[in-house]
Amino acid sequence: MNIVLNEVTNTIHKHDTGRSDRQTVCGATNHVSQDDLSRVTVIEPELETLHASKCGRCFDDGGGY
Ligand SMILES: [Zn+2]
């Protein structure tokens, strides 16, 4: 899966694959500088090893955003 990591808040979002660049499903990063976002391709179990918070709107088991 493709995710977008907000390096400032250390939060993981799901990448909106229907859009170009680093847009997220929840849109929470629309106003964040693209320089602060990283698009990462991971397999789902690896999400736990990133030590970042999951976005509550992109992930059912996530926290805040
Ligand atoms: Zn999100």
N, CA, C, O and the ligand as a Tripos MOL2 file, in Angstrom:
@<TRIPOS>MOLECULE
protein
  261   259    66     0     0
PROTEIN
NO_CHARGES

@<TRIPOS>ATOM
      1 N           0.8350   -1.1870    0.0000 N.3       1 MET1
      2 CA          0.0000    0.0000    0.0000 C.3       1 MET1
      3 C           0.8740    1.2430    0.0000 C.2       1 MET1
      4 O           2.0160    1.2150    0.4580 O.2       1 MET1
      5 N           0.3320    2.3160   -0.5120 N.am      2 ASN2
      6 CA          1.0550    3.5810   -0.5090 C.3       2 ASN2
      7 C           0.5420    4.4480    0.6320 C.2       2 ASN2
      8 O          -0.6650    4.5930    0.8260 O.2       2 ASN2
      9 N           1.4490    5.0030    1.3610 N.am      3 ILE3
     10 CA          1.0760    5.8920    2.4530 C.3       3 ILE3
     11 C           1.7910    7.2230    2.2760 C.2       3 ILE3
     12 O           2.7550    7.3420    1.5190 O.2       3 ILE3
     13 N           1.2970    8.2000    2.9840 N.am      4 VAL4
     14 CA          1.9540    9.5000    3.0140 C.3       4 VAL4
     15 C           2.3320    9.7830    4.4550 C.2       4 VAL4
     16 O           1.4800    9.7750    5.3440 O.2       4 VAL4
     17 N           3.5930   10.0310    4.6790 N.am      5 LEU5
     18 CA          4.0780   10.3250    6.0310 C.3       5 LEU5
     19 C           4.2810   11.8290    6.1820 C.2       5 LEU5
     20 O           5.0440   12.4460    5.4380 O.2       5 LEU5
     21 N           3.5890   12.4020    7.1530 N.am      6 ASN6
     22 CA          3.8250   13.8020    7.5080 C.3       6 ASN6
     23 C           5.0010   13.8310    8.4690 C.2       6 ASN6
     24 O           4.8820   13.4180    9.6220 O.2       6 ASN6
     25 N           6.1300   14.3170    7.9900 N.am      7 GLU7
     26 CA          7.3540   14.2530    8.7830 C.3       7 GLU7
     27 C           7.3430   15.2470    9.9360 C.2       7 GLU7
     28 O           8.1270   15.1100   10.8750 O.2       7 GLU7
     29 N           6.4780   16.2300    9.8790 N.am      8 VAL8
     30 CA          6.4110   17.2290   10.9480 C.3       8 VAL8
     31 C           5.6560   16.6720   12.1430 C.2       8 VAL8
     32 O           6.1120   16.7890   13.2810 O.2       8 VAL8
     33 N           4.5050   16.0690   11.8860 N.am      9 THR9
     34 CA          3.6910   15.5450   12.9820 C.3       9 THR9
     35 C           3.9250   14.0590   13.1860 C.2       9 THR9
     36 O           3.3990   13.4750   14.1330 O.2       9 THR9
     37 N           4.7140   13.4360   12.3050 N.am     10 ASN10
     38 CA          4.9940   12.0080   12.3800 C.3      10 ASN10
     39 C           3.7010   11.1990   12.3350 C.2      10 ASN10
     40 O           3.4880   10.2870   13.1340 O.2      10 ASN10
     41 N           2.8590   11.5500   11.3930 N.am     11 THR11
     42 CA          1.5730   10.8880   11.2300 C.3      11 THR11
     43 C           1.4920   10.2420    9.8580 C.2      11 THR11
     44 O           1.9180   10.8110    8.8530 O.2      11 THR11
     45 N           0.9280    9.0300    9.8440 N.am     12 ILE12
     46 CA          0.7910    8.2810    8.6060 C.3      12 ILE12
     47 C          -0.6210    8.4740    8.0490 C.2      12 ILE12
     48 O          -1.6100    8.3550    8.7720 O.2      12 ILE12
     49 N          -0.6910    8.7660    6.7810 N.am     13 HIS13
     50 CA         -1.9800    8.8430    6.0900 C.3      13 HIS13
     51 C          -1.9780    7.8710    4.9270 C.2      13 HIS13
     52 O          -0.9280    7.4820    4.4150 O.2      13 HIS13
     53 N          -3.1760    7.4880    4.5240 N.am     14 LYS14
     54 CA         -3.2700    6.6910    3.3050 C.3      14 LYS14
     55 C          -3.1640    7.6090    2.1010 C.2      14 LYS14
     56 O          -3.7450    8.6940    2.0700 O.2      14 LYS14
     57 N          -2.4150    7.1560    1.1190 N.am     15 HIS15
     58 CA         -2.2720    7.9390   -0.0940 C.3      15 HIS15
     59 C          -3.5150    7.7940   -0.9520 C.2      15 HIS15
     60 O          -4.0140    6.6890   -1.1640 O.2      15 HIS15
     61 N          -4.0020    8.9110   -1.4380 N.am     16 ASP16
     62 CA         -5.1310    8.8900   -2.3590 C.3      16 ASP16
     63 C          -4.5970    8.5650   -3.7460 C.2      16 ASP16
     64 O          -4.0560    9.4290   -4.4360 O.2      16 ASP16
     65 N          -4.7550    7.3090   -4.1430 N.am     17 THR17
     66 CA         -4.1310    6.8520   -5.3850 C.3      17 THR17
     67 C          -4.7800    7.4630   -6.6130 C.2      17 THR17
     68 O          -4.2210    7.4120   -7.7080 O.2      17 THR17
     69 N          -5.9600    8.0420   -6.4320 N.am     18 GLY18
     70 CA         -6.6260    8.6570   -7.5800 C.3      18 GLY18
     71 C          -6.0840   10.0300   -7.9060 C.2      18 GLY18
     72 O          -6.4900   10.6480   -8.8900 O.2      18 GLY18
     73 N          -5.1640   10.5120   -7.0780 N.am     19 ARG19
     74 CA         -4.6460   11.8520   -7.2810 C.3      19 ARG19
     75 C          -3.1350   11.8120   -7.3880 C.2      19 ARG19
     76 O          -2.4750   10.8870   -6.9140 O.2      19 ARG19
     77 N          -2.6190   12.8270   -8.0130 N.am     20 SER20
     78 CA         -1.1800   12.8750   -8.1920 C.3      20 SER20
     79 C          -0.5120   13.3730   -6.9160 C.2      20 SER20
     80 O          -1.1770   13.8040   -5.9740 O.2      20 SER20
     81 N           0.7820   13.3050   -6.9060 N.am     21 ASP21
     82 CA          1.5870   13.8490   -5.8260 C.3      21 ASP21
     83 C           1.2670   13.1870   -4.4930 C.2      21 ASP21
     84 O           1.0030   11.9850   -4.4470 O.2      21 ASP21
     85 N           1.2880   13.9460   -3.4240 N.am     22 ARG22
     86 CA          1.2220   13.3410   -2.0920 C.3      22 ARG22
     87 C          -0.0900   13.6650   -1.3930 C.2      22 ARG22
     88 O          -0.0970   13.9990   -0.2080 O.2      22 ARG22
     89 N          -1.1790   13.5690   -2.1050 N.am     23 GLN23
     90 CA         -2.4800   13.8240   -1.4990 C.3      23 GLN23
     91 C          -2.9170   12.6290   -0.6630 C.2      23 GLN23
     92 O          -2.6340   11.4780   -0.9950 O.2      23 GLN23
     93 N          -3.6090   12.9280    0.4230 N.am     24 THR24
     94 CA         -4.0630   11.8760    1.3150 C.3      24 THR24
     95 C          -5.5690   11.6750    1.1830 C.2      24 THR24
     96 O          -6.2850   12.5480    0.6910 O.2      24 THR24
     97 N          -6.0340   10.5180    1.6260 N.am     25 VAL25
     98 CA         -7.4420   10.1860    1.5530 C.3      25 VAL25
     99 C          -8.2760   11.1740    2.3640 C.2      25 VAL25
    100 O          -9.3470   11.5940    1.9250 O.2      25 VAL25
    101 N          -7.7830   11.5430    3.5490 N.am     26 CYS26
    102 CA         -8.5710   12.4050    4.4330 C.3      26 CYS26
    103 C          -8.4510   13.8750    4.0720 C.2      26 CYS26
    104 O          -9.2890   14.6820    4.4740 O.2      26 CYS26
    105 N          -7.4280   14.2300    3.3230 N.am     27 GLY27
    106 CA         -7.2520   15.6240    2.9380 C.3      27 GLY27
    107 C          -6.6300   16.4920    4.0110 C.2      27 GLY27
    108 O          -6.5090   17.7040    3.8370 O.2      27 GLY27
    109 N          -6.2350   15.8880    5.1190 N.am     28 ALA28
    110 CA         -5.7020   16.6710    6.2400 C.3      28 ALA28
    111 C          -4.3870   17.3560    5.8850 C.2      28 ALA28
    112 O          -4.0010   18.3350    6.5230 O.2      28 ALA28
    113 N          -3.7130   16.8520    4.8850 N.am     29 THR29
    114 CA         -2.4000   17.4110    4.5470 C.3      29 THR29
    115 C          -2.4630   18.3350    3.3430 C.2      29 THR29
    116 O          -1.4300   18.7060    2.7850 O.2      29 THR29
    117 N          -3.6630   18.7050    2.9430 N.am     30 ASN30
    118 CA         -3.7910   19.5640    1.7670 C.3      30 ASN30
    119 C          -3.0550   20.8840    1.9300 C.2      30 ASN30
    120 O          -2.5810   21.4680    0.9560 O.2      30 ASN30
    121 N          -2.9650   21.3480    3.1700 N.am     31 HIS31
    122 CA         -2.3530   22.6450    3.4030 C.3      31 HIS31
    123 C          -0.9620   22.5050    3.9970 C.2      31 HIS31
    124 O          -0.3660   23.4820    4.4500 O.2      31 HIS31
    125 N          -0.4470   21.2730    3.9910 N.am     32 VAL32
    126 CA          0.9050   21.0370    4.4790 C.3      32 VAL32
    127 C           1.8580   21.1100    3.2920 C.2      32 VAL32
    128 O           1.5500   20.6250    2.2030 O.2      32 VAL32
    129 N           3.0000   21.7120    3.5130 N.am     33 SER33
    130 CA          3.9930   21.8070    2.4510 C.3      33 SER33
    131 C           4.3710   20.4150    1.9510 C.2      33 SER33
    132 O           4.6030   19.5040    2.7450 O.2      33 SER33
    133 N           4.4290   20.2640    0.6550 N.am     34 GLN34
    134 CA          4.8030   18.9740    0.0890 C.3      34 GLN34
    135 C           6.2070   18.5530    0.5340 C.2      34 GLN34
    136 O           6.5380   17.3680    0.5350 O.2      34 GLN34
    137 N           7.0200   19.5320    0.9080 N.am     35 ASP35
    138 CA          8.3690   19.2160    1.3650 C.3      35 ASP35
    139 C           8.3570   18.4440    2.6800 C.2      35 ASP35
    140 O           9.3160   17.7460    3.0110 O.2      35 ASP35
    141 N           7.2630   18.5770    3.4240 N.am     36 ASP36
    142 CA          7.1770   17.9220    4.7210 C.3      36 ASP36
    143 C           6.5290   16.5490    4.6240 C.2      36 ASP36
    144 O           6.3770   15.8630    5.6350 O.2      36 ASP36
    145 N           6.1490   16.1440    3.4260 N.am     37 LEU37
    146 CA          5.4500   14.8800    3.2420 C.3      37 LEU37
    147 C           6.3040   13.9100    2.4540 C.2      37 LEU37
    148 O           6.9880   14.2900    1.5040 O.2      37 LEU37
    149 N           6.2560   12.6650    2.8580 N.am     38 SER38
    150 CA          6.9740   11.6350    2.1270 C.3      38 SER38
    151 C           5.9900   10.5690    1.6820 C.2      38 SER38
    152 O           5.1760   10.1000    2.4770 O.2      38 SER38
    153 N           6.0590   10.1910    0.4380 N.am     39 ARG39
    154 CA          5.2420    9.0890   -0.0190 C.3      39 ARG39
    155 C           6.0520    7.8200    0.1390 C.2      39 ARG39
    156 O           7.1820    7.7270   -0.3400 O.2      39 ARG39
    157 N           5.4650    6.8390    0.8180 N.am     40 VAL40
    158 CA          6.1870    5.6190    1.1440 C.3      40 VAL40
    159 C           5.3430    4.4270    0.7170 C.2      40 VAL40
    160 O           4.1270    4.4140    0.9080 O.2      40 VAL40
    161 N           5.9850    3.4450    0.1500 N.am     41 THR41
    162 CA          5.2960    2.2070   -0.1790 C.3      41 THR41
    163 C           5.6880    1.1510    0.8440 C.2      41 THR41
    164 O           6.8660    0.8190    0.9760 O.2      41 THR41
    165 N           4.7140    0.6260    1.5630 N.am     42 VAL42
    166 CA          4.9940   -0.3710    2.5960 C.3      42 VAL42
    167 C           3.9700   -1.4950    2.4920 C.2      42 VAL42
    168 O           2.8950   -1.3300    1.9150 O.2      42 VAL42
    169 N           4.3280   -2.6370    3.0620 N.am     43 ILE43
    170 CA          3.3150   -3.6580    3.2820 C.3      43 ILE43
    171 C           2.6980   -3.3910    4.6440 C.2      43 ILE43
    172 O           3.3610   -2.8620    5.5360 O.2      43 ILE43
    173 N           1.4480   -3.7510    4.8070 N.am     44 GLU44
    174 CA          0.7110   -3.2930    5.9800 C.3      44 GLU44
    175 C           1.3930   -3.6020    7.3260 C.2      44 GLU44
    176 O           1.4000   -2.7320    8.1960 O.2      44 GLU44
    177 N           1.9530   -4.7750    7.5340 N.am     45 PRO45
    178 CA          2.5930   -5.0420    8.8410 C.3      45 PRO45
    179 C           3.7280   -4.0800    9.1570 C.2      45 PRO45
    180 O           4.0370   -3.8390   10.3240 O.2      45 PRO45
    181 N           4.3430   -3.5360    8.1290 N.am     46 GLU46
    182 CA          5.4680   -2.6260    8.3610 C.3      46 GLU46
    183 C           5.0190   -1.2980    8.9540 C.2      46 GLU46
    184 O           5.8390   -0.5570    9.4950 O.2      46 GLU46
    185 N           3.7370   -0.9890    8.8590 N.am     47 LEU47
    186 CA          3.2490    0.2690    9.4150 C.3      47 LEU47
    187 C           3.5940    0.3840   10.8900 C.2      47 LEU47
    188 O           3.8950    1.4670   11.3900 O.2      47 LEU47
    189 N           3.5450   -0.7500   11.5770 N.am     48 GLU48
    190 CA          3.7940   -0.7320   13.0210 C.3      48 GLU48
    191 C           5.2480   -0.4330   13.3300 C.2      48 GLU48
    192 O           5.5650    0.0200   14.4300 O.2      48 GLU48
    193 N           6.1230   -0.6760   12.3920 N.am     49 THR49
    194 CA          7.5490   -0.4880   12.6450 C.3      49 THR49
    195 C           8.0070    0.9360   12.3520 C.2      49 THR49
    196 O           9.1620    1.2820   12.6020 O.2      49 THR49
    197 N           7.1080    1.7590   11.8250 N.am     50 LEU50
    198 CA          7.5070    3.1190   11.4770 C.3      50 LEU50
    199 C           7.5120    4.0400   12.6880 C.2      50 LEU50
    200 O           8.0860    5.1280   12.6430 O.2      50 LEU50
    201 N           6.8690    3.6020   13.7730 N.am     51 HIS51
    202 CA          6.8070    4.3960   15.0000 C.3      51 HIS51
    203 C           6.2100    5.7760   14.7460 C.2      51 HIS51
    204 O           6.6600    6.7790   15.3010 O.2      51 HIS51
    205 N           5.2110    5.8020   13.9140 N.am     52 ALA52
    206 CA          4.4820    7.0350   13.6490 C.3      52 ALA52
    207 C           3.0160    6.8050   13.9880 C.2      52 ALA52
    208 O           2.5510    5.6650   14.0130 O.2      52 ALA52
    209 N           2.2970    7.8750   14.2460 N.am     53 SER53
    210 CA          0.8740    7.7590   14.5750 C.3      53 SER53
    211 C           0.0640    7.5830   13.2990 C.2      53 SER53
    212 O           0.3770    8.1610   12.2580 O.2      53 SER53
    213 N          -0.9760    6.7790   13.4000 N.am     54 LYS54
    214 CA         -1.8700    6.6270   12.2560 C.3      54 LYS54
    215 C          -2.9540    7.6990   12.3160 C.2      54 LYS54
    216 O          -3.4730    8.0180   13.3860 O.2      54 LYS54
    217 N          -3.2770    8.2350   11.1740 N.am     55 CYS55
    218 CA         -4.3620    9.2000   11.0870 C.3      55 CYS55
    219 C          -5.6890    8.5210   11.3990 C.2      55 CYS55
    220 O          -5.9960    7.4570   10.8610 O.2      55 CYS55
    221 N          -6.4770    9.1520   12.2800 N.am     56 GLY56
    222 CA         -7.7540    8.5710   12.6750 C.3      56 GLY56
    223 C          -8.7860    8.5500   11.5720 C.2      56 GLY56
    224 O          -9.7410    7.7750   11.6250 O.2      56 GLY56
    225 N          -8.6030    9.4010   10.5680 N.am     57 ARG57
    226 CA         -9.5670    9.4240    9.4760 C.3      57 ARG57
    227 C          -9.1730    8.4840    8.3370 C.2      57 ARG57
    228 O         -10.0270    8.0370    7.5710 O.2      57 ARG57
    229 N          -7.8930    8.1910    8.2330 N.am     58 CYS58
    230 CA         -7.4440    7.2780    7.1760 C.3      58 CYS58
    231 C          -7.4610    5.8280    7.6550 C.2      58 CYS58
    232 O          -7.6250    4.9080    6.8540 O.2      58 CYS58
    233 N          -7.2910    5.6290    8.9490 N.am     59 PHE59
    234 CA         -7.2100    4.2720    9.5000 C.3      59 PHE59
    235 C          -8.2600    4.1140   10.5900 C.2      59 PHE59
    236 O          -8.4160    4.9800   11.4510 O.2      59 PHE59
    237 N          -8.9700    3.0060   10.5430 N.am     60 ASP60
    238 CA        -10.0140    2.7540   11.5340 C.3      60 ASP60
    239 C          -9.4460    2.6800   12.9420 C.2      60 ASP60
    240 O         -10.1080    3.0530   13.9110 O.2      60 ASP60
    241 N          -8.2070    2.1910   13.0480 N.am     61 ASP61
    242 CA         -7.6140    2.0110   14.3770 C.3      61 ASP61
    243 C          -6.6370    3.1390   14.7010 C.2      61 ASP61
    244 O          -5.8230    3.0220   15.6180 O.2      61 ASP61
    245 N          -6.7230    4.2090   13.9570 N.am     62 GLY62
    246 CA         -5.8060    5.3160   14.1850 C.3      62 GLY62
    247 C          -6.2570    6.2130   15.3040 C.2      62 GLY62
    248 O          -7.3690    6.0900   15.8170 O.2      62 GLY62
    249 N          -5.3790    7.1140   15.6740 N.am     63 GLY63
    250 CA         -5.6920    8.0590   16.7270 C.3      63 GLY63
    251 C          -6.1410    9.3810   16.1360 C.2      63 GLY63
    252 O          -6.9930    9.4060   15.2480 O.2      63 GLY63
    253 N          -5.5880   10.4600   16.6090 N.am     64 GLY64
    254 CA         -5.9470   11.7780   16.0800 C.3      64 GLY64
    255 C          -5.3150   11.9950   14.7260 C.2      64 GLY64
    256 O          -4.8860   11.0450   14.0720 O.2      64 GLY64
    257 N          -5.2580   13.2390   14.3070 N.am     65 TYR65
    258 CA         -4.6420   13.4930   13.0260 C.3      65 TYR65
    259 C          -3.8180   14.7240   13.0250 C.2      65 TYR65
    260 O          -3.2290   15.0730   12.0020 O.2      65 TYR65
    261 ZN         -5.2990   10.9540    7.0600 Zn       66 ZN66
@<TRIPOS>BOND
     1     1     2 1
     2     2     3 1
     3     3     4 2
     4     3     5 am
     5     5     6 1
     6     6     7 1
     7     7     8 2
     8     7     9 am
     9     9    10 1
    10    10    11 1
    11    11    12 2
    12    11    13 am
    13    13    14 1
    14    14    15 1
    15    15    16 2
    16    15    17 am
    17    17    18 1
    18    18    19 1
    19    19    20 2
    20    19    21 am
    21    21    22 1
    22    22    23 1
    23    23    24 2
    24    23    25 am
    25    25    26 1
    26    26    27 1
    27    27    28 2
    28    27    29 am
    29    29    30 1
    30    30    31 1
    31    31    32 2
    32    31    33 am
    33    33    34 1
    34    34    35 1
    35    35    36 2
    36    35    37 am
    37    37    38 1
    38    38    39 1
    39    39    40 2
    40    39    41 am
    41    41    42 1
    42    42    43 1
    43    43    44 2
    44    43    45 am
    45    45    46 1
    46    46    47 1
    47    47    48 2
    48    47    49 am
    49    49    50 1
    50    50    51 1
    51    51    52 2
    52    51    53 am
    53    53    54 1
    54    54    55 1
    55    55    56 2
    56    55    57 am
    57    57    58 1
    58    58    59 1
    59    59    60 2
    60    59    61 am
    61    61    62 1
    62    62    63 1
    63    63    64 2
    64    63    65 am
    65    65    66 1
    66    66    67 1
    67    67    68 2
    68    67    69 am
    69    69    70 1
    70    70    71 1
    71    71    72 2
    72    71    73 am
    73    73    74 1
    74    74    75 1
    75    75    76 2
    76    75    77 am
    77    77    78 1
    78    78    79 1
    79    79    80 2
    80    79    81 am
    81    81    82 1
    82    82    83 1
    83    83    84 2
    84    83    85 am
    85    85    86 1
    86    86    87 1
    87    87    88 2
    88    87    89 am
    89    89    90 1
    90    90    91 1
    91    91    92 2
    92    91    93 am
    93    93    94 1
    94    94    95 1
    95    95    96 2
    96    95    97 am
    97    97    98 1
    98    98    99 1
    99    99   100 2
   100    99   101 am
   101   101   102 1
   102   102   103 1
   103   103   104 2
   104   103   105 am
   105   105   106 1
   106   106   107 1
   107   107   108 2
   108   107   109 am
   109   109   110 1
   110   110   111 1
   111   111   112 2
   112   111   113 am
   113   113   114 1
   114   114   115 1
   115   115   116 2
   116   115   117 am
   117   117   118 1
   118   118   119 1
   119   119   120 2
   120   119   121 am
   121   121   122 1
   122   122   123 1
   123   123   124 2
   124   123   125 am
   125   125   126 1
   126   126   127 1
   127   127   128 2
   128   127   129 am
   129   129   130 1
   130   130   131 1
   131   131   132 2
   132   131   133 am
   133   133   134 1
   134   134   135 1
   135   135   136 2
   136   135   137 am
   137   137   138 1
   138   138   139 1
   139   139   140 2
   140   139   141 am
   141   141   142 1
   142   142   143 1
   143   143   144 2
   144   143   145 am
   145   145   146 1
   146   146   147 1
   147   147   148 2
   148   147   149 am
   149   149   150 1
   150   150   151 1
   151   151   152 2
   152   151   153 am
   153   153   154 1
   154   154   155 1
   155   155   156 2
   156   155   157 am
   157   157   158 1
   158   158   159 1
   159   159   160 2
   160   159   161 am
   161   161   162 1
   162   162   163 1
   163   163   164 2
   164   163   165 am
   165   165   166 1
   166   166   167 1
   167   167   168 2
   168   167   169 am
   169   169   170 1
   170   170   171 1
   171   171   172 2
   172   171   173 am
   173   173   174 1
   174   174   175 1
   175   175   176 2
   176   175   177 am
   177   177   178 1
   178   178   179 1
   179   179   180 2
   180   179   181 am
   181   181   182 1
   182   182   183 1
   183   183   184 2
   184   183   185 am
   185   185   186 1
   186   186   187 1
   187   187   188 2
   188   187   189 am
   189   189   190 1
   190   190   191 1
   191   191   192 2
   192   191   193 am
   193   193   194 1
   194   194   195 1
   195   195   196 2
   196   195   197 am
   197   197   198 1
   198   198   199 1
   199   199   200 2
   200   199   201 am
   201   201   202 1
   202   202   203 1
   203   203   204 2
   204   203   205 am
   205   205   206 1
   206   206   207 1
   207   207   208 2
   208   207   209 am
   209   209   210 1
   210   210   211 1
   211   211   212 2
   212   211   213 am
   213   213   214 1
   214   214   215 1
   215   215   216 2
   216   215   217 am
   217   217   218 1
   218   218   219 1
   219   219   220 2
   220   219   221 am
   221   221   222 1
   222   222   223 1
   223   223   224 2
   224   223   225 am
   225   225   226 1
   226   226   227 1
   227   227   228 2
   228   227   229 am
   229   229   230 1
   230   230   231 1
   231   231   232 2
   232   231   233 am
   233   233   234 1
   234   234   235 1
   235   235   236 2
   236   235   237 am
   237   237   238 1
   238   238   239 1
   239   239   240 2
   240   239   241 am
   241   241   242 1
   242   242   243 1
   243   243   244 2
   244   243   245 am
   245   245   246 1
   246   246   247 1
   247   247   248 2
   248   247   249 am
   249   249   250 1
   250   250   251 1
   251   251   252 2
   252   251   253 am
   253   253   254 1
   254   254   255 1
   255   255   256 2
   256   255   257 am
   257   257   258 1
   258   258   259 1
   259   259   260 2
@<TRIPOS>SUBSTRUCTURE
     1 MET1         2 RESIDUE 1 A MET
     2 ASN2         6 RESIDUE 1 A ASN
     3 ILE3        10 RESIDUE 1 A ILE
     4 VAL4        14 RESIDUE 1 A VAL
     5 LEU5        18 RESIDUE 1 A LEU
     6 ASN6        22 RESIDUE 1 A ASN
     7 GLU7        26 RESIDUE 1 A GLU
     8 VAL8        30 RESIDUE 1 A VAL
     9 THR9        34 RESIDUE 1 A THR
    10 ASN10       38 RESIDUE 1 A ASN
    11 THR11       42 RESIDUE 1 A THR
    12 ILE12       46 RESIDUE 1 A ILE
    13 HIS13       50 RESIDUE 1 A HIS
    14 LYS14       54 RESIDUE 1 A LYS
    15 HIS15       58 RESIDUE 1 A HIS
    16 ASP16       62 RESIDUE 1 A ASP
    17 THR17       66 RESIDUE 1 A THR
    18 GLY18       70 RESIDUE 1 A GLY
    19 ARG19       74 RESIDUE 1 A ARG
    20 SER20       78 RESIDUE 1 A SER
    21 ASP21       82 RESIDUE 1 A ASP
    22 ARG22       86 RESIDUE 1 A ARG
    23 GLN23       90 RESIDUE 1 A GLN
    24 THR24       94 RESIDUE 1 A THR
    25 VAL25       98 RESIDUE 1 A VAL
    26 CYS26      102 RESIDUE 1 A CYS
    27 GLY27      106 RESIDUE 1 A GLY
    28 ALA28      110 RESIDUE 1 A ALA
    29 THR29      114 RESIDUE 1 A THR
    30 ASN30      118 RESIDUE 1 A ASN
    31 HIS31      122 RESIDUE 1 A HIS
    32 VAL32      126 RESIDUE 1 A VAL
    33 SER33      130 RESIDUE 1 A SER
    34 GLN34      134 RESIDUE 1 A GLN
    35 ASP35      138 RESIDUE 1 A ASP
    36 ASP36      142 RESIDUE 1 A ASP
    37 LEU37      146 RESIDUE 1 A LEU
    38 SER38      150 RESIDUE 1 A SER
    39 ARG39      154 RESIDUE 1 A ARG
    40 VAL40      158 RESIDUE 1 A VAL
    41 THR41      162 RESIDUE 1 A THR
    42 VAL42      166 RESIDUE 1 A VAL
    43 ILE43      170 RESIDUE 1 A ILE
    44 GLU44      174 RESIDUE 1 A GLU
    45 PRO45      178 RESIDUE 1 A PRO
    46 GLU46      182 RESIDUE 1 A GLU
    47 LEU47      186 RESIDUE 1 A LEU
    48 GLU48      190 RESIDUE 1 A GLU
    49 THR49      194 RESIDUE 1 A THR
    50 LEU50      198 RESIDUE 1 A LEU
    51 HIS51      202 RESIDUE 1 A HIS
    52 ALA52      206 RESIDUE 1 A ALA
    53 SER53      210 RESIDUE 1 A SER
    54 LYS54      214 RESIDUE 1 A LYS
    55 CYS55      218 RESIDUE 1 A CYS
    56 GLY56      222 RESIDUE 1 A GLY
    57 ARG57      226 RESIDUE 1 A ARG
    58 CYS58      230 RESIDUE 1 A CYS
    59 PHE59      234 RESIDUE 1 A PHE
    60 ASP60      238 RESIDUE 1 A ASP
    61 ASP61      242 RESIDUE 1 A ASP
    62 GLY62      246 RESIDUE 1 A GLY
    63 GLY63      250 RESIDUE 1 A GLY
    64 GLY64      254 RESIDUE 1 A GLY
    65 TYR65      258 RESIDUE 1 A TYR
    66 ZN66       261 GROUP 0 **** ****
